[in-house]
Amino acid sequence: MSIDEAAVAALADRRIGPEHKGMPPESWGLTVREFRTGAVPLDSLETPVLTVDRAALRTNIAVMADWVRAAGVRLAPHGKTTMAPQVWADQLAAGSWGITLATIWQTQVARSFGVARVLLANALVDPVGLRWVAAESARDPSFEFVCWADSVETVALMDAHLRTVPGPARIRVLVELGGPHGRTGARTVEQAHAVARAIGAASRLTLAGVGGYEGALAHDRTASGVRAVRDYLGELARLHRELLAAGRYRGPAVVTAGGSAYPELALEYLAPLSDEQGGQGVATTVVLRSGAYVIHDDGFYASMSPLAAPGCARPLRSAMHGWARTLSRPEPGLALLDAGKRDLPFDEGLPIPQRVAGPAGGALDAGATVSALNDQHAFLRLPVGAAKLPIGSVVRLGLSHPCTAFDKWRLIPVIDDADAQTPRVVDLLHTFF
């Protein structure tokens, strides 16, 4: 496993305190290890609270690992989704090639836990960050790092900063291809070739492949959205083949794309490139970077992922839920819950009320919705004639977009079964945001 297992295990020796939202005061001062030995009932925690379902988490890791393995490609899951080294360790143990990250600071967190291979899915032009990568690579030659560049100017700046660092350190760089109205990335294959030539001419950089992100080009599965993704992935494959044919690579190449919304399209276009041999014997590793799959959701990704589609033999499951208590019933059809924007994600859809927790609970009436979130309140709308929802009752909420759920919590309870009448806390996940 390419992570420091002892460093991950040592998280269990950290102490719980009032800075950990949702944890009961009687837990303050205990280590995580001491707390989790009690199989504490979830209803002994304060609300609001975010939880992770252990069985769903394990299922999602296994489903994706098996899926990419069968396709003959590799997986470097995007670690920014959880920023939880315990989750990264499980993903690496399941066969992940490395961990993808978005910023140099996230990379430094990963290195503090011994992650041996990092794919930085971004350009790196920060001089402090570049010097750190050079120093870390010199300190530990087994550390594998690769980042992106999408312009000749980016390449020149990276090379200039690295030339100020003593020693022979070189950084492996992927040419990033973007698309019209997308995010970063060279906008055409021709521009990407110019970037590749600049990398090849740089004194401290090595051309290591091509990469990009198709999810920036569409946000649905309409015909036009899927076509935009297909067109882009076709151009990315074309760029790699042309660089290969031109002999631009001086070592193994990486081709990477694939978020959690269109991974099957990434496989369709890129998997045929895997281990393709160029004229100079250059091997190609195709790497997907899906991240949200590990937690999945009940909103955006539930509607987008091919691994959640109806009829899928081994579907992903939402591993996260919010639990919020009814604070007020100020008028008919309205309940105010004690969870808001500071606690739950809302950028890809509002929370979805699912059930009333506890032995006396059950499914909420059809038509119950969360209509809005304030900083610390959720507006739960109930249909006329709905069963009574008394003040003090706890509602389980389905959530959308794990990336903006985890960043609101520093310690997340892992429960045995979110569908149980009385879920029990079996572990605690540390996050680093």
C-alpha positions in Angstrom: 0.0 0.0 0.0 1.4 3.4 -1.0 0.4 5.2 2.2 1.9 5.3 5.7 -0.4 2.9 7.5 1.0 3.8 10.9 0.3 7.5 10.4 -3.3 6.7 9.4 -3.7 4.4 12.4 -2.4 7.1 14.7 -5.5 9.2 14.0 -7.3 6.9 16.4 -5.1 8.4 19.2 -6.3 12.0 18.6 -8.6 13.4 21.2 -12.2 14.5 20.7 -13.1 18.0 21.9 -15.6 20.8 21.6 -14.2 21.7 18.2 -15.7 18.5 16.8 -19.3 19.4 15.8 -21.9 16.9 16.9 -19.8 15.0 19.4 -21.4 14.9 22.9 -19.6 16.6 25.8 -19.0 13.3 27.6 -16.8 12.3 24.7 -14.5 15.3 25.1 -11.0 14.2 26.2 -11.4 10.7 24.9 -9.3 9.4 22.1 -11.1 8.2 19.0 -10.0 4.7 19.9 -11.6 4.9 23.3 -14.8 6.4 22.0 -15.4 3.8 19.2 -15.0 0.8 21.5 -18.4 1.6 23.0 -20.5 1.2 19.8 -22.2 4.5 20.8 -25.8 4.9 19.6 -26.2 7.6 17.0 -29.0 9.2 19.0 -26.5 10.0 21.8 -24.8 12.5 19.6 -25.9 16.1 19.2 -27.7 17.4 16.1 -27.0 18.4 13.4 -24.6 15.7 12.4 -23.3 14.2 9.2 -22.7 10.5 9.1 -21.0 8.0 6.8 -22.6 4.5 6.3 -19.8 1.9 6.6 -21.4 -0.7 4.5 -22.1 1.7 1.6 -18.6 3.1 1.8 -17.1 -0.3 1.5 -19.4 -1.3 -1.3 -18.6 1.9 -3.3 -14.9 1.3 -3.0 -15.2 -2.3 -4.2 -17.6 -1.5 -7.1 -15.3 1.1 -8.6 -12.1 -0.9 -8.0 -13.6 -3.9 -9.8 -15.0 -1.7 -12.6 -11.8 0.0 -13.6 -9.8 -3.3 -13.2 -12.2 -5.0 -15.7 -11.7 -2.1 -18.1 -7.9 -2.5 -18.0 -7.3 1.0 -16.6 -6.1 2.5 -13.3 -7.8 4.7 -10.7 -6.4 7.7 -8.9 -9.5 8.8 -6.9 -9.8 12.5 -6.3 -8.8 12.9 -2.7 -10.4 16.3 -2.4 -13.8 14.7 -2.1 -13.2 13.6 1.4 -9.7 14.9 2.4 -9.8 11.8 4.7 -6.6 9.8 4.9 -8.6 6.8 6.3 -10.7 6.7 3.2 -7.6 7.2 1.0 -6.0 4.2 2.7 -9.0 2.0 1.9 -9.0 3.2 -1.7 -5.3 2.4 -2.1 -5.7 -1.0 -0.4 -8.4 -1.8 -3.0 -5.8 -1.2 -5.8 -5.8 2.5 -6.6 -2.8 3.7 -8.6 -2.4 6.9 -6.6 -4.4 9.8 -5.2 -5.5 12.8 -7.2 -5.5 16.2 -5.5 -6.3 19.8 -6.6 -3.9 22.0 -4.7 -0.3 21.9 -3.5 -1.5 22.2 0.1 -3.7 19.1 -0.3 -0.6 17.4 -1.8 1.4 18.3 1.3 -1.4 16.8 3.6 -1.2 13.6 1.6 2.6 13.5 1.9 2.3 13.9 5.7 0.5 10.6 5.6 3.0 9.0 3.2 1.0 8.9 0.0 3.6 7.8 -2.5 2.0 8.8 -5.8 0.1 12.1 -6.3 -1.5 13.4 -9.5 -2.1 17.1 -9.1 -5.0 17.8 -11.4 -4.0 21.4 -11.8 -1.2 23.7 -12.9 1.5 24.4 -10.3 3.0 27.9 -10.7 3.3 28.8 -7.0 7.1 29.2 -6.4 6.8 28.0 -2.8 5.0 24.9 -3.9 7.4 24.2 -6.7 10.4 24.5 -4.4 8.6 22.1 -1.9 8.0 19.5 -4.6 11.7 19.7 -5.7 12.8 19.3 -2.1 10.4 16.5 -1.3 11.4 14.6 -4.4 15.1 15.0 -3.4 14.3 13.9 0.1 12.4 10.8 -1.0 13.2 9.6 -4.5 10.3 7.2 -4.4 7.8 10.0 -4.3 6.0 10.2 -7.7 4.4 13.5 -8.6 2.9 14.8 -11.8 1.0 18.0 -12.5 -0.6 19.8 -15.4 0.2 22.8 -17.7 -2.1 24.4 -20.2 0.0 27.2 -21.7 3.5 28.0 -22.9 3.5 30.8 -20.3 2.8 28.3 -17.5 5.6 26.1 -18.7 8.1 29.0 -18.8 7.1 30.1 -15.3 7.4 26.6 -13.8 10.8 26.1 -15.4 12.1 29.5 -14.3 11.1 28.9 -10.6 12.7 25.4 -10.7 15.9 26.7 -12.1 16.4 28.6 -8.8 16.4 25.3 -6.9 19.7 23.6 -6.4 20.1 20.1 -7.7 18.8 18.2 -10.7 15.1 17.9 -9.7 12.7 17.6 -12.7 8.9 17.6 -12.5 6.7 15.5 -14.7 4.0 17.5 -16.4 0.9 16.5 -18.4 -0.4 18.8 -21.1 -3.9 19.8 -20.1 -6.5 19.9 -22.8 -9.7 21.9 -22.1 -12.7 22.7 -24.2 -14.9 25.7 -25.3 -16.5 27.4 -22.2 -14.8 24.9 -20.0 -12.4 25.4 -17.1 -8.6 25.4 -17.5 -6.9 23.7 -20.3 -5.5 24.5 -23.8 -8.6 25.2 -26.0 -7.4 23.3 -29.1 -5.2 20.3 -29.9 -2.9 22.6 -31.8 -2.4 24.9 -28.7 -1.8 21.7 -26.6 1.0 20.7 -29.0 2.7 24.0 -28.4 2.6 23.4 -24.7 4.1 19.9 -25.2 6.9 21.4 -27.3 7.6 23.9 -24.5 7.7 21.2 -21.9 10.1 19.2 -24.0 12.4 22.2 -24.3 12.3 23.1 -20.6 15.4 22.3 -18.6 13.5 21.1 -15.4 10.3 19.6 -16.8 9.5 16.3 -18.5 6.5 15.7 -20.7 4.6 12.8 -19.0 1.3 12.6 -20.9 -2.0 14.4 -21.3 -5.0 15.1 -19.1 -8.2 17.0 -18.6 -11.6 17.1 -17.1 -14.7 16.4 -19.2 -17.1 17.3 -16.3 -16.5 21.0 -16.9 -18.1 20.8 -20.3 -21.5 19.4 -19.4 -23.7 19.1 -16.3 -26.4 16.8 -17.5 -27.1 13.8 -19.7 -29.0 15.6 -22.4 -27.9 14.7 -26.0 -26.0 18.0 -26.3 -24.2 17.5 -23.0 -23.1 13.9 -23.8 -22.0 15.0 -27.3 -19.8 17.7 -25.8 -18.2 15.2 -23.5 -17.7 12.7 -26.4 -16.2 15.3 -28.6 -13.8 16.4 -25.9 -12.6 12.9 -25.0 -12.1 12.1 -28.7 -9.8 15.2 -28.9 -7.9 14.1 -25.8 -7.3 10.7 -27.3 -6.2 12.3 -30.5 -3.7 14.6 -28.8 -2.1 11.6 -27.0 -1.8 9.6 -30.2 -0.2 12.5 -32.1 2.3 13.2 -29.3 3.1 9.5 -29.3 3.6 9.4 -33.0 5.8 12.4 -32.9 8.1 10.8 -30.3 7.5 13.6 -27.8 7.6 11.2 -24.8 10.9 10.2 -23.2 9.4 7.7 -20.8 6.0 6.2 -19.8 3.0 8.3 -20.5 -0.2 8.9 -18.5 -3.5 9.7 -20.1 -6.1 10.9 -17.5 -9.7 12.1 -17.4 -12.9 10.9 -15.8 -14.8 12.5 -13.0 -17.8 10.7 -11.4 -20.5 11.9 -13.8 -19.2 10.4 -17.1 -16.7 7.8 -16.3 -18.1 5.3 -18.8 -17.5 7.7 -21.6 -13.9 8.3 -20.5 -13.4 4.5 -20.6 -14.9 4.3 -24.0 -12.5 6.8 -25.5 -9.4 6.3 -23.4 -9.3 2.6 -22.3 -8.1 1.6 -25.9 -5.0 3.7 -25.3 -3.9 1.7 -22.2 -0.5 0.1 -22.6 -0.4 1.2 -26.2 3.1 1.0 -27.6 4.6 3.9 -29.5 7.4 3.8 -32.0 9.9 4.3 -29.2 8.4 1.7 -26.9 6.4 4.2 -24.8 3.9 2.5 -22.5 0.7 4.3 -21.7 -1.2 4.2 -18.4 -4.8 5.4 -18.5 -6.0 6.8 -15.2 -9.5 7.7 -14.2 -9.8 10.3 -11.4 -13.4 9.8 -10.1 -13.7 11.0 -6.6 -17.4 11.4 -5.6 -18.1 7.8 -6.2 -16.6 6.8 -2.9 -19.4 8.5 -1.0 -21.9 9.0 -3.8 -25.1 10.8 -3.0 -28.9 11.0 -3.2 -28.9 14.0 -5.6 -26.7 15.0 -8.5 -24.5 11.9 -8.8 -27.4 9.6 -8.2 -29.0 11.1 -11.3 -25.7 11.1 -13.4 -23.5 8.2 -12.6 -23.7 5.1 -14.8 -23.0 3.1 -11.8 -26.3 4.2 -10.2 -28.5 3.8 -13.3 -31.6 1.6 -13.1 -30.8 -2.0 -13.6 -27.1 -1.6 -12.6 -26.1 -5.0 -11.2 -23.8 -3.5 -8.5 -25.0 0.1 -7.9 -23.2 2.7 -5.9 -25.0 3.7 -2.7 -25.2 7.0 -0.9 -22.9 6.7 2.1 -23.7 10.1 3.6 -26.7 11.4 5.5 -27.5 14.5 7.5 -29.5 14.2 10.7 -31.3 17.3 11.9 -33.7 17.9 14.8 -37.1 19.7 14.5 -36.8 23.0 16.4 -40.0 24.8 15.5 -43.4 24.3 14.0 -44.4 28.0 13.6 -47.2 27.4 11.0 -49.0 24.6 9.4 -46.9 22.7 6.8 -43.6 24.1 8.0 -41.0 22.7 10.3 -37.6 24.3 11.0 -34.7 21.9 11.4 -31.4 22.7 13.2 -29.1 22.1 10.1 -28.2 24.8 7.6 -25.6 25.9 5.1 -22.9 25.6 7.7 -23.7 21.9 8.1 -25.0 20.5 4.8 -24.2 20.8 1.1 -26.6 22.9 -1.1 -24.7 23.8 -4.3 -25.9 20.8 -6.2 -29.4 20.5 -4.8 -31.0 20.9 -1.4 -31.2 18.1 1.2 -33.9 15.5 0.6 -36.0 14.6 3.7 -36.2 10.8 3.8 -37.5 9.6 7.2 -38.0 10.3 10.8 -35.3 8.6 12.9 -35.8 6.3 15.8 -37.9 3.3 16.7 -41.1 5.3 16.5 -40.1 7.0 13.2 -40.7 6.0 9.6 -41.0 7.4 6.1 -42.0 11.0 5.8 -45.1 11.8 3.8 -44.7 12.0 0.0 -44.2 15.6 -1.0 -42.1 16.6 2.0 -39.3 18.9 0.8 -36.6 21.2 2.0 -37.3 24.5 0.3 -34.4 26.5 1.6 -31.4 26.6 3.9 -30.3 29.5 6.1 -26.9 29.4 7.9 -28.2 27.2 10.7 -31.8 26.3 9.7 -33.5 24.1 7.1 -37.1 24.9 6.0 -38.9 21.6 5.8 -42.3 21.9 3.9 -44.9 19.2 4.7 -48.0 18.5 2.6 -51.4 19.3 4.0 -52.6 16.5 6.2 -49.1 15.1 6.8 -48.5 13.0 9.8 -47.5 15.1 12.8 -43.8 15.9 13.1 -43.3 16.9 16.7 -40.7 19.3 18.0 -37.6 17.4 19.0 -38.0 14.7 16.4 -35.0 13.9 14.2 -35.2 13.8 10.4 -32.7 11.9 8.2 -31.8 13.8 5.1 -30.4 12.6 1.8 -27.7 14.9 0.5 -26.2 15.9 -2.9 -22.5 16.5 -3.6 -20.1 14.9 -1.1 -17.3 17.4 -1.9 -19.2 20.2 -0.2 -20.5 18.0 2.6 -17.3 16.7 4.0 -15.6 20.2 4.1 -18.0 21.3 6.8 -17.0 18.6 9.3 -13.6 17.9 10.9 -14.7 14.6 12.5 -17.4 12.5 10.9 -19.1 9.6 12.6 -19.2 6.3 10.7 -22.3 4.3 11.5 -23.0 0.6 11.0 -26.3 1.0 9.1 -28.2 4.3 8.3 -31.4 2.3 7.8 -31.3 0.7 11.3 -33.8 1.9 13.9 -30.8 2.7 16.1 -27.6 3.2 14.1 -24.4 2.8 16.1 -21.2 4.7 15.7 -18.4 2.3 14.8 -15.6 4.8 13.8 -14.8 8.5 13.3 -13.3 9.9 10.1 -10.8 12.8 10.4 -10.9 15.3 7.6 -8.3 17.9 6.6 -9.7 21.0 5.1 
